[in-house]
């Protein structure tokens, strides 16, 4: 079942899809966005298959709004992050959604493969909660929420 969190602060509200199978990381990400300044509606799914259903408005996701940004973990069951990234970036209806890879992997092969599959950025998950909150604030909120011009939902 998807998890949804809402935080409303200054600026335009952005829709975020978090694709993450670790419940602790989901809770931490939700907390980071709730504590932040960016108006957002964060939806969470557990794997690539659920993410595709969400993005394609299938089944229980038939009424969801298209996300402005996808935050994607690489290591997931059923369909991993690289497989999902391939699906997103080869689908004409989805390829313009920016994808932020947020994962524990620091492996050069994962970084290279993510960029070859057209990830928009690659961030290694910080170990401490304080650093994680800082990364969400600076990388996601400040850059993707305030600096970058995102495509409008179609």
Backbone as CSV, one residue per row, in Angstrom:
resi,resn,N_x,N_y,N_z,CA_x,CA_y,CA_z,C_x,C_y,C_z
1,UNK,0.839,-1.171,0.000,0.000,0.000,0.000,0.890,1.242,0.000
2,UNK,0.598,2.228,-0.809,1.454,3.410,-0.878,1.355,4.239,0.383
3,UNK,2.431,4.891,0.707,2.466,5.810,1.828,2.462,7.209,1.255
4,UNK,1.701,8.105,1.840,1.640,9.471,1.354,1.866,10.419,2.513
5,UNK,2.640,11.456,2.282,2.875,12.483,3.283,2.712,13.831,2.621
6,UNK,2.175,14.796,3.340,2.042,16.135,2.793,2.749,17.136,3.696
7,UNK,3.492,18.027,3.096,4.095,19.145,3.814,3.867,20.384,2.970
8,UNK,3.345,21.433,3.581,3.038,22.638,2.813,3.740,23.841,3.437
9,UNK,4.660,24.389,2.689,5.404,25.552,3.123,5.383,26.570,1.991
10,UNK,6.397,27.367,1.894,6.424,28.415,0.871,6.593,27.830,-0.523
11,UNK,6.087,28.540,-1.520,6.295,28.160,-2.908,5.262,27.194,-3.437
12,UNK,5.480,26.797,-4.691,4.600,25.858,-5.388,4.746,24.458,-4.799
13,UNK,3.642,23.758,-4.660,3.690,22.375,-4.183,4.181,21.473,-5.310
14,UNK,5.139,20.603,-4.998,5.591,19.648,-6.000,5.219,18.238,-5.565
15,UNK,4.913,17.425,-6.559,4.557,16.026,-6.350,5.838,15.200,-6.453
16,UNK,6.084,14.370,-5.435,7.293,13.550,-5.387,6.889,12.090,-5.260
17,UNK,7.481,11.241,-6.075,7.302,9.800,-5.932,8.604,9.223,-5.396
18,UNK,8.531,8.637,-4.205,9.667,7.960,-3.587,9.524,6.467,-3.855
19,UNK,10.534,5.882,-4.478,10.536,4.444,-4.761,11.609,3.835,-3.867
20,UNK,11.158,3.243,-2.767,12.064,2.794,-1.696,11.436,1.622,-0.954
21,UNK,12.186,0.529,-0.789,11.647,-0.654,-0.114,11.987,-0.721,1.375
22,UNK,12.873,0.119,1.852,13.268,0.096,3.256,12.357,1.030,4.062
23,UNK,11.502,0.464,4.941,10.557,1.300,5.699,11.233,2.395,6.528
24,UNK,12.416,2.114,7.070,13.118,3.127,7.867,13.543,4.304,6.984
25,UNK,14.019,4.017,5.773,14.413,5.086,4.854,13.194,5.873,4.364
26,UNK,12.068,5.183,4.199,10.833,5.880,3.814,10.438,6.861,4.915
27,UNK,10.423,6.388,6.156,10.055,7.271,7.281,11.008,8.451,7.391
28,UNK,12.296,8.202,7.218,13.300,9.264,7.304,13.109,10.291,6.193
29,UNK,12.815,9.837,4.993,12.595,10.750,3.868,11.334,11.576,4.098
30,UNK,10.278,10.933,4.553,9.041,11.669,4.856,9.317,12.732,5.908
31,UNK,10.036,12.358,6.960,10.363,13.319,8.025,11.187,14.487,7.473
32,UNK,12.156,14.170,6.617,12.995,15.224,6.041,12.151,16.221,5.257
33,UNK,11.206,15.727,4.468,10.359,16.633,3.691,9.356,17.381,4.562
34,UNK,8.893,16.756,5.641,7.975,17.445,6.549,8.684,18.578,7.289
35,UNK,9.964,18.383,7.585,10.737,19.399,8.296,11.227,20.508,7.367
36,UNK,11.182,20.263,6.093,11.729,21.207,5.126,10.814,22.368,4.822
37,UNK,11.261,23.180,3.896,10.533,24.391,3.515,9.741,24.225,2.227
38,UNK,9.999,23.166,1.505,9.392,22.950,0.197,7.981,22.393,0.345
39,UNK,7.018,23.063,-0.282,5.658,22.521,-0.301,5.681,21.278,-1.173
40,UNK,5.258,20.156,-0.602,5.324,18.920,-1.358,4.232,17.949,-0.968
41,UNK,3.976,17.059,-1.872,3.122,15.908,-1.613,3.958,14.706,-1.996
42,UNK,4.340,13.922,-0.997,5.240,12.803,-1.215,4.447,11.499,-1.181
43,UNK,4.595,10.714,-2.234,3.982,9.394,-2.333,5.112,8.380,-2.281
44,UNK,4.874,7.240,-1.657,5.905,6.223,-1.552,5.380,4.872,-2.021
45,UNK,6.181,4.200,-2.828,5.907,2.821,-3.242,7.154,1.992,-2.950
46,UNK,6.973,0.657,-2.874,8.040,-0.212,-2.392,8.958,-0.811,-3.452
47,UNK,8.547,-0.783,-4.718,9.409,-1.390,-5.731,9.104,-0.818,-7.114
48,UNK,9.883,-1.263,-8.082,9.751,-0.760,-9.440,8.419,-1.084,-10.087
49,UNK,7.883,-2.256,-9.802,6.595,-2.629,-10.380,5.480,-1.708,-9.881
50,UNK,5.472,-1.421,-8.576,4.485,-0.488,-8.020,4.698,0.914,-8.596
51,UNK,5.952,1.295,-8.767,6.243,2.619,-9.318,5.691,2.756,-10.734
52,UNK,5.880,1.728,-11.559,5.344,1.770,-12.923,3.820,1.846,-12.915
53,UNK,3.186,1.087,-12.027,1.721,1.149,-11.914,1.292,2.560,-11.506
54,UNK,2.021,3.172,-10.576,1.737,4.541,-10.141,1.887,5.501,-11.322
55,UNK,3.007,5.412,-12.011,3.299,6.333,-13.113,2.342,6.172,-14.288
56,UNK,1.837,4.964,-14.457,0.930,4.700,-15.579,-0.546,4.706,-15.161
57,UNK,-0.794,5.104,-13.911,-2.166,5.240,-13.380,-2.955,3.942,-13.469
58,UNK,-2.319,2.861,-13.076,-2.958,1.545,-13.152,-3.462,1.101,-11.777
59,UNK,-4.569,0.355,-11.769,-5.096,-0.236,-10.539,-5.414,0.809,-9.488
60,UNK,-4.877,0.604,-8.282,-5.168,1.522,-7.164,-4.594,2.919,-7.385
61,UNK,-3.765,3.076,-8.398,-3.143,4.365,-8.689,-3.848,5.132,-9.808
62,UNK,-5.049,4.752,-10.155,-5.742,5.358,-11.297,-6.004,6.849,-11.122
63,UNK,-6.091,7.333,-9.893,-6.410,8.747,-9.653,-5.234,9.585,-9.153
64,UNK,-4.022,9.052,-9.176,-2.882,9.800,-8.650,-2.426,10.870,-9.642
65,UNK,-1.766,11.862,-9.124,-1.196,12.929,-9.945,0.207,12.516,-10.393
66,UNK,0.537,12.876,-11.605,1.882,12.599,-12.133,2.912,13.322,-11.273
67,UNK,3.976,12.616,-10.852,4.977,13.287,-10.017,5.830,14.278,-10.816
68,UNK,6.296,15.300,-10.115,7.237,16.252,-10.702,8.654,15.707,-10.649
69,UNK,8.920,14.874,-9.631,10.253,14.305,-9.398,10.080,12.875,-8.885
70,UNK,10.997,12.011,-9.277,11.052,10.653,-8.736,12.357,10.518,-7.963
71,UNK,12.265,10.025,-6.731,13.449,9.706,-5.936,13.520,8.183,-5.897
72,UNK,14.615,7.641,-6.395,14.698,6.210,-6.678,15.863,5.531,-5.981
73,UNK,15.547,4.472,-5.232,16.577,3.602,-4.685,16.932,2.576,-5.765
74,UNK,18.151,2.078,-5.758,18.551,1.092,-6.763,18.264,-0.340,-6.340
75,UNK,18.465,-0.636,-5.069,18.384,-2.011,-4.586,16.994,-2.314,-4.044
76,UNK,16.157,-2.921,-4.906,14.785,-3.246,-4.531,14.413,-4.612,-5.085
77,UNK,13.402,-5.242,-4.478,12.929,-6.527,-5.007,12.078,-6.334,-6.265
78,UNK,11.798,-7.424,-6.938,10.921,-7.488,-8.120,11.496,-6.784,-9.331
79,UNK,11.670,-5.486,-9.278,12.264,-4.706,-10.372,13.188,-3.692,-9.706
80,UNK,14.480,-3.820,-9.957,15.416,-2.912,-9.285,15.402,-1.516,-9.910
81,UNK,16.148,-0.623,-9.310,16.154,0.767,-9.748,16.634,0.978,-11.169
82,UNK,17.642,0.222,-11.593,18.128,0.376,-12.967,17.090,-0.107,-13.980
83,UNK,16.395,-1.186,-13.659,15.337,-1.663,-14.557,14.211,-0.631,-14.650
84,UNK,13.844,-0.060,-13.502,12.795,0.965,-13.507,13.251,2.201,-14.271
85,UNK,14.474,2.620,-14.051,15.009,3.783,-14.753,14.970,3.559,-16.266
86,UNK,15.297,2.354,-16.719,15.219,2.022,-18.142,13.789,2.180,-18.643
87,UNK,12.822,1.660,-17.894,11.410,1.771,-18.285,10.963,3.226,-18.367
88,UNK,11.345,4.020,-17.385,10.935,5.431,-17.344,11.533,6.204,-18.517
89,UNK,12.815,6.037,-18.733,13.510,6.847,-19.735,13.310,6.356,-21.165
90,UNK,12.614,5.227,-21.355,12.267,4.790,-22.707,10.770,4.927,-22.973
91,UNK,10.050,5.476,-22.026,8.609,5.696,-22.168,8.387,7.176,-22.491
92,UNK,7.871,7.470,-23.664,7.692,8.864,-24.092,6.817,9.682,-23.150
93,UNK,5.915,9.040,-22.435,5.051,9.755,-21.494,5.736,10.042,-20.170
94,UNK,6.829,9.356,-19.870,7.470,9.483,-18.554,8.875,10.072,-18.589
95,UNK,9.519,10.044,-19.730,10.944,10.368,-19.781,11.312,11.778,-19.345
96,UNK,10.369,12.693,-19.316,10.703,14.058,-18.896,10.651,14.252,-17.379
97,UNK,10.220,13.230,-16.646,10.198,13.348,-15.178,11.630,13.172,-14.667
98,UNK,12.168,14.163,-13.961,13.521,14.017,-13.415,13.582,12.876,-12.398
99,UNK,14.654,12.087,-12.489,14.857,10.975,-11.574,16.132,11.226,-10.777
100,UNK,15.966,11.258,-9.460,17.078,11.407,-8.531,17.351,10.030,-7.950
101,UNK,18.519,9.483,-8.225,18.894,8.212,-7.613,19.431,8.532,-6.220
102,UNK,18.812,7.925,-5.204,19.223,8.097,-3.809,19.411,6.695,-3.249
103,UNK,20.665,6.271,-3.121,20.955,4.875,-2.804,22.182,4.761,-1.912
104,UNK,22.378,3.591,-1.330,23.555,3.361,-0.488,24.792,3.027,-1.309
105,UNK,24.610,2.646,-2.555,25.736,2.209,-3.377,26.654,3.373,-3.756
106,UNK,27.939,3.151,-3.520,28.962,4.095,-3.966,29.775,3.497,-5.110
107,UNK,29.316,2.369,-5.625,30.049,1.660,-6.675,30.055,2.461,-7.975
108,UNK,31.236,2.594,-8.556,31.377,3.331,-9.815,30.475,2.763,-10.908
109,UNK,30.326,1.425,-10.939,29.497,0.804,-11.975,28.032,1.227,-11.836
110,UNK,27.533,1.369,-10.602,26.152,1.810,-10.384,25.965,3.270,-10.780
111,UNK,26.947,4.088,-10.444,26.885,5.511,-10.796,26.888,5.664,-12.318
112,UNK,27.832,5.007,-12.975,27.945,5.091,-14.429,26.685,4.563,-15.114
113,UNK,26.200,3.405,-14.668,25.003,2.840,-15.287,23.802,3.757,-15.098
114,UNK,23.664,4.366,-13.928,22.542,5.279,-13.678,22.575,6.459,-14.637
115,UNK,23.741,7.057,-14.812,23.837,8.190,-15.738,23.662,7.745,-17.198
116,UNK,24.142,6.565,-17.534,23.926,6.054,-18.896,22.445,5.825,-19.182
117,UNK,21.693,5.529,-18.116,20.246,5.339,-18.251,19.489,6.657,-18.087
118,UNK,20.220,7.753,-18.037,19.666,9.107,-18.008,19.074,9.534,-16.674
119,UNK,19.654,9.041,-15.568,19.293,9.598,-14.257,19.706,11.061,-14.270
120,UNK,18.962,11.894,-13.574,19.275,13.319,-13.551,20.309,13.673,-12.497
121,UNK,20.413,12.865,-11.451,21.508,13.011,-10.496,21.615,11.744,-9.663
122,UNK,22.743,11.568,-9.031,23.034,10.375,-8.240,23.537,10.841,-6.888
123,UNK,22.839,10.442,-5.832,23.206,10.837,-4.473,23.357,9.581,-3.630
124,UNK,24.474,9.482,-2.917,24.662,8.375,-1.992,23.991,8.738,-0.671
125,UNK,23.187,7.808,-0.147,22.472,8.048,1.108,23.471,8.271,2.239
126,UNK,23.319,9.367,2.934,24.182,9.611,4.101,23.838,8.637,5.233
127,UNK,24.816,8.356,6.073,24.628,7.398,7.153,23.892,8.022,8.336
128,UNK,24.217,9.246,8.685,23.600,9.857,9.863,22.299,10.569,9.504
129,UNK,21.401,10.623,10.468,20.118,11.285,10.243,20.325,12.773,9.954
130,UNK,21.210,13.415,10.685,21.465,14.844,10.484,21.945,15.125,9.059
131,UNK,22.862,14.318,8.574,23.396,14.493,7.212,22.321,14.174,6.174
132,UNK,21.504,13.146,6.438,20.419,12.794,5.519,19.459,13.970,5.381
133,UNK,19.063,14.560,6.499,18.159,15.709,6.464,18.788,16.872,5.693
134,UNK,20.090,17.069,5.876,20.799,18.134,5.171,20.820,17.879,3.665
135,UNK,21.050,16.634,3.257,21.083,16.299,1.836,19.714,16.519,1.207
136,UNK,18.657,16.074,1.876,17.305,16.280,1.353,17.038,17.773,1.215
137,UNK,17.434,18.541,2.215,17.204,19.983,2.185,17.977,20.658,1.061
138,UNK,19.275,20.389,0.960,20.078,21.100,-0.037,19.918,20.530,-1.444
139,UNK,20.019,19.224,-1.580,19.991,18.631,-2.921,18.601,18.633,-3.522
140,UNK,17.637,18.229,-2.756,16.303,18.086,-3.316,15.512,19.380,-3.195
141,UNK,15.364,19.888,-1.986,14.540,21.080,-1.801,15.129,22.311,-2.480
142,UNK,16.370,22.632,-2.159,16.957,23.852,-2.697,17.156,23.767,-4.206
143,UNK,17.813,22.712,-4.672,18.105,22.621,-6.095,16.868,22.289,-6.918
144,UNK,16.235,21.138,-6.654,15.111,20.692,-7.477,13.835,21.463,-7.193
145,UNK,13.709,22.030,-6.001,12.490,22.749,-5.665,12.535,24.240,-5.953
146,UNK,13.723,24.841,-5.883,13.818,26.291,-5.984,14.649,26.810,-7.152
147,UNK,15.589,26.026,-7.630,16.490,26.500,-8.678,16.072,25.976,-10.050
148,UNK,15.844,24.680,-10.146,15.542,24.038,-11.417,14.100,24.334,-11.833
149,UNK,13.912,24.535,-13.106,12.568,24.685,-13.681,12.102,23.294,-14.091
150,UNK,11.057,22.796,-13.449,10.541,21.462,-13.731,9.489,21.527,-14.827
151,UNK,9.382,20.469,-15.642,8.326,20.453,-16.646,6.972,20.383,-15.956
152,UNK,5.963,20.999,-16.572,4.616,20.960,-16.002,4.028,19.576,-16.166
153,UNK,3.207,19.195,-15.188,2.501,17.912,-15.288,1.646,17.895,-16.533
154,UNK,1.670,16.773,-17.226,0.881,16.633,-18.457,-0.427,15.928,-18.178
